[in-house]
């Protein structure tokens, strides 16, 4: 038998699961003996309940990429939109093994400002 392969270790921390619309920071930590890269996508998720079978529509953009080393520690600023935000982080090693984490954050929409008269 050859050497045992294992995927990268990956940790993702957020400031919370419900945040005001704007931006927030994801704290990322990845480790592997042969880490190739780390990539982050940020986007939104919208459920369409207008049909008998609801569907989910996701949009996302690549917001960060980092070259691999043995360890990567990275803070990434990501947008927080009103509604459901999905942040997907993937760490891949030189053997093609991946570890993926998805973090969901509800962007709080304060609504229209009410002026006091």
C-alpha positions as CSV (number, residue, x, y, z in Angstrom):
1,X,0.0,0.0,0.0
2,X,1.1,3.5,-0.8
3,X,1.0,6.5,1.5
4,X,-2.5,7.5,2.9
5,X,-3.8,10.6,1.3
6,X,-6.0,13.1,3.3
7,X,-7.8,16.3,2.2
8,X,-6.8,19.7,3.6
9,X,-8.0,20.8,7.0
10,X,-10.2,23.9,6.6
11,X,-11.8,26.3,9.1
12,X,-14.1,29.2,8.3
13,X,-15.2,31.7,10.9
14,X,-17.8,34.5,10.5
15,X,-18.9,37.4,12.7
16,X,-22.4,35.8,13.0
17,X,-25.2,34.1,11.2
18,X,-27.4,37.3,11.0
19,X,-25.5,40.5,10.0
20,X,-26.5,44.0,8.7
21,X,-26.2,44.5,4.9
22,X,-22.8,45.8,3.9
23,X,-19.6,43.8,4.3
24,X,-18.1,41.3,6.8
25,X,-14.9,39.4,7.2
26,X,-14.4,35.7,6.8
27,X,-11.4,34.3,8.8
28,X,-10.0,31.3,6.9
29,X,-7.4,28.8,8.0
30,X,-6.2,25.9,5.8
31,X,-3.5,23.4,6.3
32,X,-2.1,20.5,4.3
33,X,1.3,19.0,3.7
34,X,0.8,19.9,0.0
35,X,-1.8,22.6,-0.2
36,X,-2.2,23.9,-3.7
37,X,-4.7,26.8,-3.4
38,X,-7.7,28.3,-1.5
39,X,-10.6,29.9,-3.3
40,X,-13.7,31.8,-2.0
41,X,-17.0,32.5,-3.7
42,X,-19.6,34.8,-2.4
43,X,-23.2,35.1,-3.5
44,X,-26.9,35.0,-2.7
45,X,-29.6,32.3,-2.7
46,X,-33.2,33.0,-3.6
47,X,-36.1,30.5,-3.2
48,X,-38.8,30.7,-5.9
49,X,-42.0,29.4,-4.2
50,X,-44.3,30.4,-7.1
51,X,-44.4,26.9,-8.6
52,X,-45.6,23.6,-7.2
53,X,-42.0,22.5,-6.7
54,X,-39.9,25.4,-5.2
55,X,-36.6,26.0,-6.8
56,X,-33.4,27.7,-5.5
57,X,-31.4,30.1,-7.6
58,X,-27.9,30.9,-6.6
59,X,-25.6,33.6,-7.9
60,X,-21.9,33.8,-6.9
61,X,-18.6,35.5,-7.8
62,X,-15.1,34.5,-7.0
63,X,-13.9,37.0,-4.4
64,X,-10.5,35.6,-3.3
65,X,-7.8,33.2,-4.3
66,X,-4.6,32.3,-2.5
67,X,-1.6,30.2,-3.5
68,X,-1.0,27.2,-1.3
69,X,1.7,26.7,1.2
70,X,1.7,24.3,4.1
71,X,-0.6,26.7,6.0
72,X,-2.8,29.6,4.8
73,X,-4.3,32.1,7.2
74,X,-6.4,34.7,5.3
75,X,-9.1,37.3,6.2
76,X,-11.4,38.0,3.3
77,X,-13.9,40.9,3.2
78,X,-17.1,39.7,1.5
79,X,-20.4,41.5,0.7
80,X,-23.5,41.0,2.8
81,X,-26.7,41.5,0.7
82,X,-30.2,41.6,2.2
83,X,-31.5,38.0,2.3
84,X,-29.6,34.7,2.2
85,X,-25.8,35.0,1.5
86,X,-23.8,31.9,0.7
87,X,-20.0,31.9,1.1
88,X,-18.2,28.8,-0.4
89,X,-14.6,28.1,0.5
90,X,-12.6,25.4,-1.2
91,X,-9.1,24.2,-0.2
92,X,-7.4,21.9,-2.7
93,X,-4.1,20.0,-2.3
94,X,-1.6,18.9,-5.0
95,X,-3.2,15.5,-5.1
96,X,-6.6,17.0,-6.2
97,X,-8.2,16.4,-2.8
98,X,-10.6,19.1,-1.7
99,X,-12.3,20.3,1.4
100,X,-15.3,22.5,1.0
101,X,-17.2,24.6,3.6
102,X,-20.3,26.6,2.9
103,X,-21.4,29.3,5.3
104,X,-24.8,30.9,5.3
105,X,-25.4,34.4,6.6
106,X,-28.7,36.2,6.7
107,X,-28.3,39.8,5.6
108,X,-30.6,41.9,7.6
109,X,-32.4,44.5,5.6
110,X,-33.2,47.5,7.8
111,X,-36.0,48.6,5.4
112,X,-36.7,52.2,4.4
113,X,-35.7,54.9,6.8
114,X,-38.5,56.6,8.6
115,X,-38.1,60.3,9.2
116,X,-39.5,61.7,12.4
117,X,-41.4,64.9,12.0
